[in-house]
């Protein structure tokens, strides 16, 4: 059933009217794997959890206030409801931030990530712990299954070992967004970041993991600015060094690229990492382009 034959889920128009939004200013926007999104006039945005993603929306409702308290640009939550009394799924009404998906390196993103990663450690409902994993096991599995020859597997094992010596894998975990990619960024006409959105993948994890869904050339462009802001804003965390963070970021890019190598194709997706070979070819393209120091020293 829908709201009066509009194609909207039951309860959406009733919610909009309660919030003072006329029916003619309510419409659905395309996209959204975890949620359906609806514009509610000029000031509000509604997200309704799709089946199986209810926990992500619950997590988002808990994380957003923490992120905003740290000074991160993300829309405020106006209302969260999981009672199913009005709409037959959990929903959240948020402040609507106007902007477009950036196509280049986003100005201001580095500072926002630094602020997020310096958030005070606290219990946040639904936010899991994540770690660096065991890429050596991934390499061995790919070789056993015939995706890699043993010579290449040995070379990759050595690369991971060299990278592991360049950063502390036991570094304290920080609050990360978990899906820092273009489709979760909104930028203004000048390219300046307006908002970081969609917190369904937030976790307590190594800070480098938050740079793992950006192309490496974008990471290389913003990392010096991130290090500057992190060290300037931090009062209790140890200083961050660009080379150490670059090594950790490369670790995740390489590990996730290999983890995706044997996956089935996933056509029709807009994210650059969706095709199984994209990450690995992205690494090749990055290092073939003569990257700057410290990246040039990490092979």
C-alpha positions in Angstrom: 0.0 0.0 0.0 1.1 3.6 -0.5 0.1 7.1 0.4 -3.0 7.9 -1.7 -1.7 6.4 -4.9 1.3 8.6 -4.9 3.8 5.7 -4.9 5.1 6.9 -1.5 5.1 4.4 1.4 2.2 4.6 3.8 2.7 7.3 6.4 5.2 9.5 4.5 2.6 12.2 3.7 1.2 12.1 7.1 4.7 12.6 8.6 5.4 15.4 6.2 2.1 17.2 7.1 2.9 16.9 10.8 6.3 18.6 10.0 4.5 21.4 8.1 5.6 20.2 4.6 2.9 20.4 1.8 2.2 17.2 -0.1 3.5 18.7 -3.4 7.0 19.1 -1.8 7.4 15.5 -1.0 9.2 13.2 -3.5 11.5 10.2 -3.5 15.1 10.5 -4.7 16.8 7.7 -6.7 19.5 5.5 -5.3 20.3 4.3 -1.8 21.2 0.7 -1.0 20.4 0.7 2.7 17.6 3.3 2.7 14.9 5.0 0.6 15.3 8.7 0.6 12.6 11.4 0.4 12.9 15.2 0.1 10.5 16.9 2.5 10.5 20.5 1.3 13.5 22.7 1.3 14.7 22.0 4.8 14.2 18.3 5.6 15.1 14.9 4.3 13.6 11.5 5.2 15.4 8.2 5.1 13.5 4.9 5.6 15.5 1.7 6.2 15.2 -1.0 3.6 14.7 -4.6 4.9 17.9 -5.9 6.5 19.4 -2.5 7.0 17.4 -1.4 10.1 20.5 -1.7 12.3 22.5 0.7 10.1 19.9 3.4 10.5 19.8 2.8 14.2 23.6 3.1 14.3 23.4 6.3 12.3 21.0 7.9 14.7 23.5 7.2 17.5 26.6 8.3 15.7 25.5 11.5 14.1 25.2 13.5 17.5 28.7 12.3 18.4 30.1 13.4 15.1 28.4 16.8 15.2 29.7 17.3 18.8 33.2 16.8 17.4 32.6 19.6 14.8 32.0 17.3 11.8 29.8 18.7 9.1 26.9 16.3 8.9 23.1 16.9 8.9 21.4 17.1 12.3 18.8 14.5 13.2 15.4 15.9 13.8 13.5 12.7 14.6 14.3 9.0 14.7 11.5 6.5 15.0 11.6 2.7 15.0 8.1 2.1 16.6 6.6 1.2 13.1 3.4 3.1 14.3 3.4 5.5 11.4 5.8 4.0 8.8 6.3 0.2 8.5 10.1 0.5 8.9 12.5 2.6 11.1 13.0 6.1 9.7 15.0 9.2 10.4 14.2 12.8 9.6 17.3 14.9 9.0 18.2 18.4 8.2 18.5 18.8 4.4 21.9 20.0 3.3 22.1 21.3 -0.3 25.1 20.2 -2.4 26.3 17.9 -5.1 28.4 14.8 -5.3 32.0 16.0 -5.9 34.0 14.9 -8.9 37.4 15.9 -7.7 39.3 16.1 -4.5 37.0 17.6 -1.9 38.3 20.8 -0.2 37.8 20.5 3.6 37.4 16.7 3.8 40.8 16.3 5.5 39.9 18.6 8.4 36.5 16.9 8.9 38.1 13.4 9.1 40.7 14.7 11.5 37.9 16.1 13.8 36.0 12.8 13.6 39.0 10.7 14.4 39.7 12.8 17.5 36.3 12.1 18.9 36.4 11.0 22.5 36.1 7.3 22.9 32.6 6.4 24.2 30.0 3.7 23.9 27.8 4.2 20.9 25.0 1.8 20.3 25.6 -0.5 17.3 29.1 0.7 16.5 31.4 -2.4 16.0 35.1 -2.9 16.4 37.1 -3.4 13.2 40.8 -4.2 12.5 43.5 -4.6 10.0 42.8 -8.3 9.3 45.3 -10.9 8.0 46.3 -10.2 4.4 48.9 -13.0 4.4 46.1 -15.5 4.7 44.2 -13.8 1.8 47.3 -14.1 -0.3 47.8 -17.7 0.6 44.2 -18.5 -0.2 44.3 -16.8 -3.6 47.4 -18.8 -4.4 45.8 -22.1 -3.3 42.8 -21.3 -5.5 44.9 -20.5 -8.5 44.3 -16.8 -8.7 48.0 -16.0 -8.0 51.2 -17.9 -8.9 53.4 -18.7 -6.0 56.1 -16.2 -7.0 53.6 -13.3 -7.0 52.2 -14.6 -3.7 55.7 -14.5 -2.1 56.3 -11.0 -3.4 52.9 -9.8 -2.0 53.7 -11.4 1.4 57.0 -9.4 1.4 55.2 -6.2 0.5 52.7 -6.6 3.4 55.6 -7.4 5.8 57.4 -4.3 4.7 54.3 -2.2 5.2 53.6 -3.8 8.6 57.0 -2.5 9.7 56.0 1.1 8.8 53.0 1.6 11.0 51.6 0.4 14.4 48.9 -2.2 13.8 48.0 -1.9 17.5 47.4 1.9 17.3 44.2 2.8 19.3 41.1 2.6 17.3 39.2 5.8 16.4 35.7 6.5 15.3 35.6 6.3 11.5 32.8 7.0 9.0 33.6 3.8 7.2 32.4 4.8 3.7 34.2 8.0 2.8 33.4 8.0 -1.0 32.1 10.6 -3.4 28.5 9.4 -3.1 28.6 10.2 0.6 30.0 13.7 0.2 28.1 16.9 -0.6 30.0 19.8 -1.9 29.1 23.4 -2.6 29.6 25.3 -5.9 33.2 26.2 -4.8 34.0 22.5 -4.2 34.1 23.0 -0.4 32.7 20.2 1.6 29.1 20.9 2.8 28.4 17.6 4.5 29.6 14.0 5.1 26.5 11.8 5.0 25.4 8.2 5.6 26.9 6.8 8.7 25.7 3.2 8.4 29.3 1.8 8.2 30.7 3.7 11.1 33.0 1.7 13.3 35.8 1.9 15.9 38.8 1.1 13.6 42.2 2.1 12.5 42.1 5.7 11.1 43.7 4.6 7.9 40.6 2.5 7.1 38.7 5.8 6.5 41.0 6.5 3.5 40.5 3.1 1.9 37.5 4.0 -0.3 39.0 7.0 -1.9 41.2 6.7 -4.9 44.8 6.7 -3.9 45.6 9.9 -5.8 42.8 11.7 -3.8 44.3 10.3 -0.6 47.8 11.5 -1.5 46.3 14.9 -2.1 44.6 15.3 1.2 46.8 13.4 3.6 49.3 16.3 4.3 46.3 18.5 5.2 44.8 15.7 7.4 48.1 15.3 9.3 48.3 19.1 9.8 44.8 19.4 11.2 45.0 16.2 13.3 48.2 17.4 15.0 46.9 20.9 15.4 43.6 19.9 16.9 44.9 17.0 19.1 45.5 17.5 22.8 45.7 13.9 24.0 46.4 11.8 21.0 50.0 11.1 19.8 51.2 13.0 16.8 50.4 11.5 13.4 53.1 11.2 10.7 52.3 11.2 7.0 54.5 8.3 6.1 53.1 6.0 8.8 49.5 6.9 7.8 50.3 6.4 4.1 51.7 3.0 4.8 48.6 2.0 6.8 46.3 3.3 4.1 48.2 1.4 1.4 47.9 -1.7 3.5 44.1 -1.5 3.4 44.0 -0.6 -0.3 46.1 -3.6 -1.2 44.4 -6.0 1.2 41.0 -5.0 0.0 42.0 -5.2 -3.6 43.2 -8.8 -3.2 40.1 -9.7 -1.2 37.9 -8.5 -4.1 40.0 -10.2 -6.8 38.0 -13.5 -6.8 34.6 -11.8 -6.4 31.9 -12.1 -9.1 31.3 -9.0 -11.3 28.7 -6.5 -9.9 27.5 -4.5 -12.9 25.5 -1.3 -12.7 27.2 0.0 -9.5 28.6 3.6 -9.5 31.3 3.1 -6.9 34.7 2.8 -8.4 35.6 -0.2 -6.2 32.6 -2.3 -7.3 34.3 -4.1 -10.2 36.6 -6.9 -8.9 39.7 -5.6 -10.6 39.3 -1.9 -10.0 41.2 -1.6 -6.8 44.2 -3.5 -8.1 44.3 -1.6 -11.3 43.9 1.6 -9.3 47.0 0.7 -7.4 48.9 0.0 -10.6 47.8 3.3 -12.1 48.7 5.2 -9.0 52.2 3.8 -8.7 52.8 4.1 -12.5 52.1 7.8 -12.2 55.2 8.5 -10.2 53.5 9.4 -6.9 55.1 11.8 -4.5 57.0 11.0 -1.3 56.2 9.2 1.0 54.2 7.0 -1.4 57.1 6.4 -3.7 59.0 4.8 -0.9 56.3 2.3 0.1 56.7 -0.4 -2.6 
